[in-house]
Every structure is written in structure tokens, then in C-alpha cells.
């Protein structure tokens, strides 16, 4: 997120959402989660760039999913990303959740659920979903999709 903030400044809205539905990795309050970012992961004194807006903890899956994420998941049901099993865990990177997944902490389970932390969504200046990215797609790989949107918004 900070890479995007440094590159685009106020020309790009960068939104982050804490969610505790993935292995209970965000159990704490927002302040505690910010300390985890700073001192644990990524650590080394990391601070979220001023241009990044972080929101209170929400659900992104299940019956209490935030309406924004319900809409995003309906717009593109499966994330974009290269095929394969980058982590070597026996599951395709873009695979969806199954009912027997022991890490599912919500109900009901839907085919288009977000599978784990760090899925990314790119939305155009007009509010249209451009792309949903797999959790394994790195920020630098999204820049070619962002550049034309920022340039187009500046010339409009």
C-alpha cells in the first residue's frame, strides 16, 4: 500500500480493511493491529502511509459481510492471478473455498468468498470494478492496471 501511496499520492484512493475471518489473525483492536504492523509484520517500524485510509474491522464473508465486499465479490466471482500453487500447499492459488475447509470461520460459505488475507480490488474513478486480484498477486504487478486509470482521471 505504501508503494502505491508513494507513486500516486492523492491521485489514488487506497483503502485497507482489517478482518478477523482468516485464522483469527486480527483479534485485537485497531490500535493493537497497527502495533502489530509496526513491530511484527512487516515490522521494522513500519507505518501506514498518510494517503492510505484504514477502516475499522469488518467481515468480508458470510451473512454479516460488509455490503461493499458483497458487491465486489459479485462483480468478479474468482480472483485474477497466474495459475499454479505458488506456496506448494496442494491448492491452486485462485481456488475457492470448500465446505470442508477447516479455516472457514463464517457461514454461509459462498463460491465467491475471499479465501484469505491480501486479496485486492481495483475500482475505477467511476466506481466500476476493474479487477479482483489473488492474494498472491503483488502490488507491483497491479501498477500497469492502475496507470491508465490515473492518467484517464487526470485528463478528464
Secondary structure, DSSP 8 states (H G I E B T S, - for coil): -HHHHHHHGGGS-EEEE---TBTTTT-S-HHHHHHHHHHTSS-TT----TTEEEE-----SSTT--HHHHHHHHH-SS-B--SS-TT-SSS-TT----TT-TTB-SSS--TT---STT-EEEE-TTS-EEEEE-TTS-GGGTHHHHHHHHHHHHH-
